[in-house]
Structure formats: structure tokens, C-alpha cells
Amino acid sequence: MKKKYFGLALALTAALSLTACGADGKNSDSPTESAGNSVNYTEQLKKDMETYKQYVNLGTYKGVEVTVDKSKLDVTQQNIDTYINNIRSSRGEDVEVKSGTTKTGDKIKLDYSGTLNGVAFSGGTATDVQYTIGSGRFISDLENGLIGLEVGKQYDIPCRFPDSYTSSDLAGKDVIFTVTVSAIIDTKLPEYNDDFVKTIVATGAYDTDAQTTADFTKYVEDTLKKSAKESFESDKYSQIWEKINETTTVSGYPEDELKSVTETIISNVKSEYSYYGSYYSDIDSFEKYLKSVYGFADEADFNEYADEYAKNYLKEKMILTLIGEKEGVTVSEEELKEYGELIASENGYESYQKIIDSFGESIKLEVGYSVLADKVSDILLAGAVEK
């Protein structure tokens, strides 16, 4: 069972990601319970359903019309070849070719020095720079001037900096770049054969035990088809949710749960700051972290966002839970464990029980909702009318 469209519940998401990075993982602001206290998701689900009915008047969720493009499900041989060639490129070997003439798309090695009125300017000189012609990292005049140069020869390229250039000393100024291309870098790709397949599969980076090109090509095709289907269904679900959202009335939120979710969001970001804040030399406060990393004006702005995010999260949770009730969706202990073991495996835990030991029995509630939401999404997708 794999959750498709809903981010793993809030308390679980940040806790697992921070723990994977080596952080404590404990979050005193999040509602967890000791492993000794039993939590029954089925009982809690019944309570939630009764609570959510006080706030939600469900709209139309069956037979929702959606516009789809089934061609997005197609996987061509070109798609497969591109995927494989990207892997080959990542393992390519660069060879410096000391002759030839440059063209767009070439990766080159060059020396350059820029002068303004005969005087070198700051940042305008470098040696042994690797650059791909056409990448757009240089100003356009220099970019165009790199085309058609013979390797090993020195050229003077007249250039004009854009009027909007970031340096006021150079904006709109005419300069000369003296350039020498010392080599065109040719990337030799490894041959796609059985030995290559064995080498890359042995890295553990691919979820396959393929040992031949035929088997690995089939794995790539299946992977691309799965990805295409997930993308197609995600787009389809977004349309369904938009229609459900338009026709459903939400009059309020359970106060305690809203407060808990909001506090979890805030606590998660604070935990993130505690762990990652030291990586930023110019950030010495949580408010500065919020400004630099997330673009919030101040902590009050972030708190307002957290409250709005929590409401959107709860709105979706309440609606999906009540659709689940109407459709008779249940979540068994076996399904909880199956999904729990999946997220344990994906986040570097020995077992689902290790997650429970780390975060308390109440984490089962988050896992349970994940399973429920997955089942409801399948019902919505199956019931939609494609146009």
C-alpha cells in the first residue's frame, strides 16, 4: 500500500525526516503518547467521524467530471532511451580534445580576462573554467562570441553588459573579453551492456535485480509507466478535489485538533531551525531563519500561515474521513502494520515498532489516516467521469 497524493501526516513527516538526518526526533510540542499506552485507530476513527459531522456538509463527490489527456500515460522508446542515456551520462568520462572549432552545446575549457577601458575589472578574469556554450550563464555577447572559436587560439571578444546588470560599475558598459579555449570536453559514455547493468544495479540505486540490458530496459519501462500513471492520477485527483471543495461547506474546525495541528507545524519548523540553523552563518534567530529560508515577514506572519495551513489540512482530512464513512471504508490492524512497515523501510527504521517506540502509540493515528485517505482517493478516482 503506497500513499499517493497526501503528504504523510504532519507529525510524522518532520519527525522522520529530521531523525533521518541525525536529529533527536522527539518533539515535546507534538501530541504523542508513551509506547505503553494503547491507541486504537478504529475507535478513534469512529469518534472523528461523529465530530467532523458537526462541521462538514458534504457536497458532490461521486460522478465528478474531469478533463484528462490519456496520452500522458504513454511511454515511448525515446522516453526509455533518454532515461538510460541519462544514467550513462552520469557515469561518463570527460576527455579533453585539444583541437577543433567550438559550437553551441559544446562543453569547453577556457581562460578569459575582461577589461574596461584597458583595465581589468573585478570578477572578469578566470582560468581553466568549464562552460557549456548556450547554457546562458555568461552575458549574451560573450555567449555568442564563444561560438566558432578554434581551440588554442586567443580571441578578443567585444561585449556590452546589459543595462540591468547587477553591478552598477559594469551595467551598460562596453568591455573586451580576451578568451582562449584550451579544450573541447568530449564526454565518453559507457556502453550499455550487461556489465554496465550489473555495475549500476550493484550500487543499490535502482529497485531491481536485473543483470541484463533486456531486464533493465523492462525495469525502466515499468518505472516510467508507473510514474506516468501516478502523475496522471494526481492531476485527475486535483480536479476531483477542486469540485468537492467547491460544493462542500465547512462551518468550523475541532478546536483541540486545529490547535494541535497548528502547533505541530510550528514545532516542526522550529525543530528544523534547531537542526539546520547552524548551517547559515548570517542567521542567529528563528525569525531570521523564517525570513531567509521561507520568505516570511516575521514570526507573526509565519504563525498566520501555519494556522491557515492547518485549516486546509483539517478540511481535507474531515472531508475524506466523512467520504470514507459513507463508502464504508475501514482500516484493519494488518493494513496499519503493512503501511507502517513501508514507511519504516523508506525512512531507515528497522521496523514499524521502532517508529512507535520513538514517537509513541499516537503515531498510529497518523498512519491510519494515511491508509484511509489512500483508499478514499482510489474511490474518488474510480468514480470520476473522464471527458
Buried (B, 14 or more C-beta within 10 A) or exposed (E): EEBBBBEBBBBBBBBBBBBEEEBEBBBEBBBBBEBEEEBEBEEBBEEBBEBBBEBBEBBEBEEBEBEBEEEEEEBEEEBBEEBBEEBBEEEEEEEEEEEBEBBEEBBBBBBBBBBBEEEEBEEBBEEEEEBEBBEEEBBEBBBBBBBEBEBEEEBEBEBBBEEEBEEEEBEEBEBBBBBBBBBBBBEEBBEBEBEBBEEBBEEEEBEBEBBEBEBBBBBBBEBBBEEBBEEBBEBBBEBBBEBBBEEBEBEEBBEEBBBBBBBBBBBBBBBBBBBBBEEEEEBEEBBBBBBEBEEBEEBEBBBEBBBEBBBEBBBBBBBBBBBBBEBEBEBEEEBBBBBBBBBBEEBEBEEBBBBBBBBBBBBBBBBBBBBBBBBBBBBBBEEBEEE
